[in-house]
Amino acid sequence: MKKYKASCLISGSTLPPEPEHIEAEIETMTTKGWSFTHISTGGGGSGQGSVTSWVYLLFEREV
């Protein structure tokens, strides 16, 4: 059976989280036995000038 885990990295601007931060999260999770499988990005705002960008990282492992 496979288990899945998602990590969300958030940036408080229109720019996504720094590539180094993304790479560090992937490295941390893989050293814990998780396999990186997918990346998804997005962003949104409140309509009042507040914008947030995010990156979701999906990991899986066999249990």
DAHUWO-V411317 format. One record per run of one state. SS is the DSSP state (2 for helix, 1 for strand, 0 for the rest). FROM is the first residue (numbers start at 0). LEN is the number of residues. If there is no record, write none. Layout:
<<SS,FROM,LEN> <SS,FROM,LEN>>
This chain:
<<0,0,1> <1,1,10> <0,11,7> <2,18,13> <0,31,3> <1,34,11> <0,45,5> <1,50,12> <0,62,1>>
